[in-house]
């Protein structure tokens, strides 16, 4: 074996060793990144769950307060027992909803929502399309109103500019 061939073999061995070391370093970095991302996701999920659990008590209290207000408003329906019964039933349903919100966790709500989506995907899709359509209509009408208001404001300024130009032209003709 010649000197040149031995030198080439050593370079290939060194190149393979460098490549293996580089692959190992990249693998280690990827492992650390995955571990940190899992920690970040778990932390974010925990914070979101804590926030929702704190806010659900506020929502439950708002629903209970609305039920109380609804019950108090039935005093004006003393002479109409049918209407009063309907309003009392609605208030009772709201009170049960408030209690259900207090007793359940965010995970319970999420799991129930997920179950509904799995049992009735067509209904969820139809509701999503309807909500999307209504949102698009709302955004479009709002944009048209803003554009119309902007055009009216521009026309008011444009009219003033044209009036000044006409006055300037008259003054030049008279001079």
matplotlib code that plots the C-alpha trace (Angstrom):
import matplotlib.pyplot as plt

x = [0.0, 1.4, 1.7, -0.9, -3.5, -2.9, -3.3, -6.7, -7.9, -7.1, -9.0, -12.1, -11.9, -11.6, -14.4, -16.7, -15.8, -16.6, -19.9, -20.9, -19.9, -22.0, -25.0, -24.7, -24.5, -27.5, -29.4, -28.6, -29.7, -32.9, -33.6, -33.1, -35.4, -38.1, -37.9, -38.1, -41.0, -42.9, -42.2, -43.4, -46.6, -47.4, -46.8, -49.0, -51.7, -51.6, -51.7, -54.7, -56.5, -55.9, -57.1, -60.3, -61.0, -60.7, -62.9, -65.6, -66.5, -67.1, -69.2, -71.2, -71.9, -73.0, -75.4, -76.7, -77.2, -79.1, -81.3, -82.0, -82.8, -85.1, -86.9, -87.3, -88.8, -91.7, -93.4, -94.9, -96.5, -98.6, -101.8, -100.3, -99.4, -98.5, -95.8, -94.6, -94.2, -92.2, -89.9, -89.5, -88.6, -86.0, -84.5, -84.4, -82.5, -80.1, -79.5, -78.8, -76.4, -74.5, -74.2, -73.0, -70.3, -69.1, -68.9, -67.1, -63.5, -62.2, -61.2, -64.8, -66.1, -63.4, -64.1, -67.9, -67.3, -65.0, -67.7, -70.3, -68.0, -67.3, -71.0, -72.4, -69.7, -72.2, -74.1, -70.8, -69.8, -73.1, -73.0, -69.4, -70.4, -73.3, -71.2, -68.5, -71.2, -72.6, -69.2, -68.3, -71.6, -70.9, -67.4, -68.5, -71.2, -68.9, -66.3, -69.0, -70.2, -66.6, -66.0, -69.2, -68.4, -64.9, -66.3, -68.7, -65.9, -63.8, -66.6, -67.1, -63.5, -63.5, -66.5, -64.6, -61.6, -63.8, -65.5, -62.1, -60.9, -64.1, -63.7, -60.1, -61.0, -63.7, -61.2, -58.7, -61.4, -62.3, -58.7]
y = [0.0, 3.4, 6.5, 8.3, 5.6, 5.5, 9.2, 9.0, 6.3, 8.4, 11.4, 9.2, 7.8, 11.4, 12.6, 9.8, 10.4, 14.1, 13.3, 10.9, 13.5, 16.1, 13.8, 13.1, 16.8, 17.6, 14.7, 16.0, 19.5, 18.1, 16.1, 19.2, 21.2, 18.6, 18.4, 22.2, 22.4, 19.7, 21.7, 24.9, 23.3, 21.7, 25.0, 26.9, 24.2, 24.4, 28.2, 28.2, 25.7, 27.7, 30.9, 29.2, 27.6, 31.0, 32.7, 30.0, 31.0, 34.5, 33.2, 31.0, 34.0, 36.1, 33.4, 33.0, 36.8, 36.9, 34.1, 36.1, 39.2, 37.1, 35.7, 39.2, 40.5, 37.9, 40.0, 42.1, 39.0, 38.2, 38.4, 36.1, 32.8, 31.1, 33.8, 33.7, 29.8, 30.1, 32.7, 30.8, 27.6, 29.6, 31.1, 27.6, 26.3, 29.2, 28.4, 24.7, 25.9, 28.1, 25.2, 22.9, 25.5, 25.7, 22.0, 21.1, 21.7, 23.0, 19.4, 18.3, 21.1, 20.3, 16.5, 17.1, 19.4, 16.9, 14.2, 16.3, 17.0, 13.2, 12.2, 14.9, 16.1, 17.1, 19.3, 20.9, 21.5, 23.1, 25.3, 26.3, 27.2, 29.2, 31.1, 31.7, 33.0, 35.3, 36.6, 37.2, 39.1, 41.2, 42.0, 42.9, 45.2, 46.9, 47.4, 48.8, 51.2, 52.4, 52.8, 54.8, 57.0, 57.6, 58.5, 61.0, 62.6, 62.8, 64.3, 66.9, 67.9, 67.5, 69.9, 72.5, 72.2, 72.6, 75.6, 77.2, 76.4, 77.9, 81.1, 81.4, 81.0, 83.7, 86.1, 85.5, 86.2, 89.5, 90.6]
z = [0.0, -0.9, 1.2, -0.8, -0.2, 3.5, 3.7, 1.8, 4.2, 7.2, 5.7, 5.1, 8.7, 10.1, 7.8, 9.0, 12.7, 12.2, 10.5, 13.3, 15.9, 14.1, 13.9, 17.6, 18.5, 16.3, 17.9, 21.4, 20.5, 19.0, 22.2, 24.4, 22.1, 22.2, 26.0, 26.3, 23.9, 25.9, 29.1, 27.4, 26.1, 29.5, 31.2, 28.8, 29.1, 32.9, 32.9, 30.4, 32.6, 35.7, 34.0, 32.7, 36.1, 37.7, 35.1, 35.2, 38.7, 37.4, 34.5, 36.9, 39.2, 36.2, 35.1, 38.7, 39.0, 35.7, 37.0, 40.1, 38.1, 35.9, 38.9, 40.4, 37.2, 37.4, 40.0, 37.2, 35.8, 38.8, 36.7, 34.0, 35.6, 32.3, 31.5, 35.1, 34.9, 31.7, 33.2, 36.5, 34.5, 32.5, 35.8, 37.3, 34.2, 34.5, 38.1, 37.2, 34.5, 37.0, 39.4, 36.6, 35.6, 39.2, 39.7, 36.4, 35.4, 32.1, 31.2, 31.7, 29.3, 26.8, 26.9, 26.5, 23.6, 22.0, 22.5, 20.8, 17.8, 17.5, 17.8, 15.4, 13.0, 10.4, 12.8, 14.0, 10.4, 9.6, 12.7, 11.8, 8.3, 9.6, 12.1, 9.4, 7.0, 9.7, 10.7, 7.0, 6.5, 9.6, 8.6, 5.0, 6.2, 8.7, 6.0, 3.6, 6.3, 7.0, 3.3, 2.9, 5.9, 4.4, 1.0, 2.6, 4.6, 1.5, -0.6, 2.1, 1.8, -2.0, -2.2, -0.2, -2.5, -5.6, -4.1, -3.4, -7.0, -8.5, -6.3, -7.3, -11.0, -10.7, -9.0, -11.8, -14.5, -12.8, -12.4]

ax = plt.figure().add_subplot(projection="3d")
ax.plot(x, y, z, "-o")
ax.set_aspect("equal")
plt.show()
